Amino acid sequence: MRRCTGRAIRAALLLAIAACLALAAGCSGKPPVISRVFSRVTYARDPQTGGASESLSVFLVASDPDGIEDLSAFYVIGDDAELFWKVEASSWVKSMAEGETWIGTNTLAVPGTLPLPGGDYRVMLQDAGGETVEQTFTIPSDRPKADEQVYPRAEVKDGAIVVTGPYEKPEVRVYGSDGRFKMSFAADKSAGPIELNRIAAALPGLGEDFTFRVSAFDTKSGCDVESGPYASRVLPPK
């Protein structure tokens, strides 16, 4: 994440666009298209330290006349807060939902444990030819603080992950030893504890040493709440 002044933001964008104009040969010259923008704040709590923080997820349904592979980056810009993030195509997450392809990121944050400033933000999508399009979204200013939230909890007990907390539809998100997301599992009351051997069967090659997080949607704040990471194996005390 990079933070700078409004003037620096504009200068950086002009330089980035100018650099991409050199690649415009052979392209249609038509701008990309943003069909939908999804944004959500996630509150995260570390069960080891008890510390809480915020991050921002931004995802787009996007297309380009020259193909989706022609999209090069998108920018998230908070003019009033003087915030600026650039997400390269090589680092964004791509997922399918309801027959649409979404591109985006879950990891935008400000330094330390500072909250994300509320207000309007711009999403600017850029293709390899330097053409751009933008839409806006809003982060609520009156949302609760991270340390005021109630978080779901989890523990490994009798060979299974047991989730507790007030939320109706929590889920367990499993990550490999490399830290990459692998799969999510429903963890509501009807699903019951999630057996570790069930996870191993669903993810061959995962191994015994993986981590997981437990996540839920808080309807009051309109944000996600998440606890983790937790270890898949309960290590004996030293």
VODOFI-30786 format. One line per field, with one value per residue (C-alpha): chain; residue in one letter; y, z, x; residue number from 1. Coordinates in Angstrom, 1 decimal, always signed. Layout:
BEGIN
kette <- (A; ...)
rest <- (A; ...)
yy <- (Y; ...)
zz <- (Z; ...)
xx <- (X; ...)
nr <- (NUM; ...)
REM end
This chain:
BEGIN
kette <- (A; A; A; A; A; A; A; A; A; A; A; A; A; A; A; A; A; A; A; A; A; A; A; A; A; A; A; A; A; A; A; A; A; A; A; A; A; A; A; A; A; A; A; A; A; A; A; A; A; A; A; A; A; A; A; A; A; A; A; A; A; A; A; A; A; A; A; A; A; A; A; A; A; A; A; A; A; A; A; A; A; A; A; A; A; A; A; A; A; A; A; A; A; A; A; A; A; A; A; A; A; A; A; A; A; A; A; A; A; A; A; A; A; A; A; A; A; A; A; A; A; A; A; A; A; A; A; A; A; A; A; A; A; A; A; A; A; A; A; A; A; A; A; A; A; A; A; A; A; A; A; A; A; A; A; A; A; A; A; A; A; A; A; A; A; A; A; A; A; A; A; A; A; A; A; A; A; A; A; A; A; A; A; A; A; A; A; A; A; A; A; A; A; A; A; A; A; A; A; A; A; A; A; A; A; A; A; A; A; A; A; A; A; A; A; A; A; A; A; A; A; A; A; A; A; A; A; A; A; A; A; A; A; A; A; A; A; A)
rest <- (M; R; R; C; T; G; R; A; I; R; A; A; L; L; L; A; I; A; A; C; L; A; L; A; A; G; C; S; G; K; P; P; V; I; S; R; V; F; S; R; V; T; Y; A; R; D; P; Q; T; G; G; A; S; E; S; L; S; V; F; L; V; A; S; D; P; D; G; I; E; D; L; S; A; F; Y; V; I; G; D; D; A; E; L; F; W; K; V; E; A; S; S; W; V; K; S; M; A; E; G; E; T; W; I; G; T; N; T; L; A; V; P; G; T; L; P; L; P; G; G; D; Y; R; V; M; L; Q; D; A; G; G; E; T; V; E; Q; T; F; T; I; P; S; D; R; P; K; A; D; E; Q; V; Y; P; R; A; E; V; K; D; G; A; I; V; V; T; G; P; Y; E; K; P; E; V; R; V; Y; G; S; D; G; R; F; K; M; S; F; A; A; D; K; S; A; G; P; I; E; L; N; R; I; A; A; A; L; P; G; L; G; E; D; F; T; F; R; V; S; A; F; D; T; K; S; G; C; D; V; E; S; G; P; Y; A; S; R; V; L; P; P; K)
yy <- (+0.0; +3.5; +6.6; +10.1; +13.5; +14.3; +16.1; +13.1; +10.8; +12.7; +12.8; +9.1; +8.3; +10.5; +8.8; +5.3; +6.2; +7.7; +4.6; +2.4; +4.6; +3.2; -0.2; +1.0; -0.2; -3.0; -2.3; -1.1; +2.2; +1.6; +1.8; -1.1; -1.6; -1.9; -3.6; -3.9; -2.9; -4.8; -3.4; -4.5; -3.8; -6.8; -6.7; -9.3; -10.4; -12.3; -15.0; -15.1; -11.4; -10.2; -7.4; -6.3; -4.5; -3.6; -4.3; -3.5; -5.9; -4.4; -6.6; -5.7; -7.4; -6.0; -6.5; -5.0; -4.9; -6.6; -9.3; -9.5; -10.5; -6.9; -5.4; -4.4; -2.8; -1.1; +1.8; +2.5; +6.2; +8.1; +11.7; +13.2; +10.7; +11.0; +7.3; +5.4; +1.7; +0.1; -3.6; -5.2; -7.9; -10.3; -9.9; -9.6; -12.5; -13.9; -15.7; -16.8; -15.9; -16.2; -16.8; -13.6; -13.2; -11.0; -9.5; -7.8; -8.0; -8.6; -6.9; -3.1; -1.5; +1.6; +1.4; -0.3; -0.8; +2.5; +2.4; +3.0; +6.5; +6.7; +8.5; +8.2; +6.2; +5.8; +2.6; +3.3; +0.3; +0.5; -1.6; -2.2; +0.6; +3.2; +3.5; +3.9; +3.8; +4.5; +4.0; +5.0; +3.3; +4.5; +3.3; +4.2; +6.7; +5.6; +2.0; +0.4; +0.2; -3.0; -3.6; -3.1; -6.0; -9.4; -12.1; -15.8; -18.2; -21.7; -24.5; -27.8; -30.5; -34.3; -34.1; -31.5; -27.7; -26.4; -22.9; -20.8; -17.3; -15.4; -15.6; -17.7; -18.7; -18.7; -20.5; -21.9; -20.9; -23.2; -22.0; -24.2; -24.1; -21.4; -19.2; -19.4; -19.9; -23.4; -23.9; -22.8; -25.0; -24.1; -24.0; -23.2; -25.2; -27.5; -28.4; -29.1; -29.6; -29.9; -33.0; -32.6; -35.8; -34.4; -31.4; -33.7; -35.7; -32.6; -31.2; -34.0; -33.0; -30.3; -32.1; -31.9; -28.4; -25.9; -22.9; -21.7; -18.7; -18.4; -15.7; -14.4; -11.5; -9.0; -7.7; -4.7; -3.2; -4.6; -5.8; -9.2; -10.3; -12.8; -14.6; -16.3; -17.7; -20.9; -23.9; -27.3; -29.2; -28.5; -28.5; -29.7; -26.9; -26.4)
zz <- (+0.0; -0.8; +0.8; -0.7; -1.2; -3.7; -5.9; -5.8; -6.6; -9.7; -10.8; -10.3; -12.3; -15.2; -15.2; -15.2; -17.9; -20.0; -19.7; -20.8; -23.9; -25.4; -25.5; -27.4; -30.8; -32.0; -29.4; -30.2; -28.4; -26.6; -22.8; -20.5; -18.9; -15.2; -14.9; -11.1; -8.0; -4.7; -1.6; +2.0; +5.2; +7.0; +10.8; +11.8; +15.2; +16.0; +18.6; +19.9; +20.6; +20.8; +18.4; +15.9; +12.5; +9.4; +5.7; +2.5; -0.2; -3.6; -6.5; -10.0; -12.8; -15.7; -19.4; -22.3; -26.1; -26.5; -24.0; -20.2; -20.5; -21.8; -18.4; -16.6; -13.2; -11.2; -8.7; -5.5; -4.7; -1.6; -2.6; +0.7; +2.7; +0.4; +0.0; -3.2; -3.9; -7.2; -7.8; -10.7; -12.8; -11.7; -8.0; -8.1; -7.2; -9.9; -8.9; -10.4; -8.8; -10.4; -13.8; -13.6; -13.4; -10.6; -10.2; -7.1; -3.8; -0.1; +1.3; +1.1; +4.4; +5.9; +7.9; +11.4; +12.9; +11.9; +10.7; +7.0; +6.6; +5.7; +2.6; -1.2; -3.1; -6.8; -8.6; -11.8; -14.2; -16.8; -19.8; -21.6; -24.0; -21.2; -21.6; -18.3; -16.7; -13.2; -10.7; -7.0; -3.8; -0.2; +3.1; +5.9; +8.4; +11.3; +11.4; +14.7; +15.6; +15.1; +18.8; +19.5; +17.3; +18.4; +16.6; +15.8; +17.5; +16.7; +18.4; +17.3; +19.5; +19.2; +15.6; +14.4; +14.1; +16.5; +15.8; +18.3; +18.3; +17.7; +13.9; +11.9; +8.9; +9.8; +7.5; +8.0; +5.4; +4.9; +3.9; +2.8; +4.3; +1.7; +3.1; +0.0; +0.4; -0.5; +0.3; +2.6; +4.7; +6.1; +9.9; +11.0; +13.6; +11.1; +9.7; +13.1; +13.8; +10.7; +10.9; +10.0; +7.9; +5.9; +5.0; +4.2; +1.9; +0.1; -0.3; -1.2; -0.5; +2.0; +4.8; +8.5; +9.1; +7.7; +9.1; +9.0; +9.8; +10.8; +9.1; +9.2; +8.0; +10.6; +9.5; +12.0; +10.6; +7.0; +7.4; +7.6; +10.9; +11.0; +13.6; +12.9; +11.9; +13.9; +13.6; +12.4; +15.0; +18.7; +19.8; +23.3; +25.7; +25.9)
xx <- (+0.0; +1.2; +0.0; +0.6; -1.0; -3.7; -1.2; +1.1; -1.8; -2.7; +1.0; +1.4; -1.7; -0.6; +2.8; +1.2; -1.2; +1.6; +3.7; +0.9; +0.2; +3.4; +1.7; -1.3; -0.3; -2.6; -5.3; -8.8; -8.5; -11.8; -11.9; -12.5; -15.9; -16.8; -20.2; -20.3; -18.2; -18.3; -16.6; -16.6; -14.7; -13.4; -12.6; -10.0; -8.9; -5.7; -6.6; -3.0; -2.6; -6.2; -5.3; -7.9; -7.5; -9.4; -8.9; -10.8; -12.0; -12.7; -13.9; -15.0; -17.0; -14.8; -14.3; -12.3; -13.0; -9.6; -10.3; -10.0; -6.4; -5.8; -6.7; -3.5; -4.3; -6.9; -6.5; -8.5; -8.3; -9.5; -9.1; -10.2; -8.2; -5.2; -5.0; -3.9; -3.6; -2.5; -3.5; -1.6; -3.2; -0.5; -1.6; -5.4; -7.7; -10.0; -13.2; -16.5; -19.9; -23.4; -21.8; -19.7; -15.9; -14.8; -11.3; -10.1; -8.3; -9.0; -5.9; -6.1; -5.3; -3.7; -0.5; -0.5; -4.0; -5.5; -9.1; -10.0; -11.2; -14.9; -16.1; -16.2; -13.5; -12.9; -12.0; -10.1; -9.6; -6.8; -6.0; -2.7; -3.4; -3.8; -7.6; -9.4; -12.9; -13.9; -16.7; -17.2; -18.1; -18.5; -17.0; -19.4; -18.0; -20.3; -19.3; -18.1; -14.4; -12.5; -12.0; -15.7; -16.8; -17.8; -15.8; -16.5; -14.1; -12.8; -10.8; -9.5; -11.0; -11.2; -10.0; -12.5; -12.8; -15.5; -16.8; -18.6; -20.1; -23.4; -23.4; -25.8; -23.6; -19.9; -17.4; -14.0; -11.4; -8.5; -5.0; -2.0; +1.4; +2.3; -0.4; -2.6; -6.4; -7.5; -11.2; -14.0; -16.4; -19.8; -19.6; -23.1; -25.0; -26.5; -23.1; -21.6; -17.9; -15.7; -13.6; -9.9; -10.0; -12.9; -10.7; -7.8; -10.0; -11.3; -7.8; -5.3; -1.7; -2.7; -0.8; -1.3; +0.2; -2.3; -3.9; -7.5; -9.7; -13.3; -15.4; -18.9; -21.0; -22.2; -25.6; -25.5; -22.3; -22.5; -19.0; -17.2; -15.7; -12.9; -10.7; -7.4; -5.1; -5.6; -3.3; -4.7; -2.7; -2.8; +0.8; +1.7; +2.9; +6.7)
nr <- (1; 2; 3; 4; 5; 6; 7; 8; 9; 10; 11; 12; 13; 14; 15; 16; 17; 18; 19; 20; 21; 22; 23; 24; 25; 26; 27; 28; 29; 30; 31; 32; 33; 34; 35; 36; 37; 38; 39; 40; 41; 42; 43; 44; 45; 46; 47; 48; 49; 50; 51; 52; 53; 54; 55; 56; 57; 58; 59; 60; 61; 62; 63; 64; 65; 66; 67; 68; 69; 70; 71; 72; 73; 74; 75; 76; 77; 78; 79; 80; 81; 82; 83; 84; 85; 86; 87; 88; 89; 90; 91; 92; 93; 94; 95; 96; 97; 98; 99; 100; 101; 102; 103; 104; 105; 106; 107; 108; 109; 110; 111; 112; 113; 114; 115; 116; 117; 118; 119; 120; 121; 122; 123; 124; 125; 126; 127; 128; 129; 130; 131; 132; 133; 134; 135; 136; 137; 138; 139; 140; 141; 142; 143; 144; 145; 146; 147; 148; 149; 150; 151; 152; 153; 154; 155; 156; 157; 158; 159; 160; 161; 162; 163; 164; 165; 166; 167; 168; 169; 170; 171; 172; 173; 174; 175; 176; 177; 178; 179; 180; 181; 182; 183; 184; 185; 186; 187; 188; 189; 190; 191; 192; 193; 194; 195; 196; 197; 198; 199; 200; 201; 202; 203; 204; 205; 206; 207; 208; 209; 210; 211; 212; 213; 214; 215; 216; 217; 218; 219; 220; 221; 222; 223; 224; 225; 226; 227; 228; 229; 230; 231; 232; 233; 234; 235; 236; 237; 238)
REM end
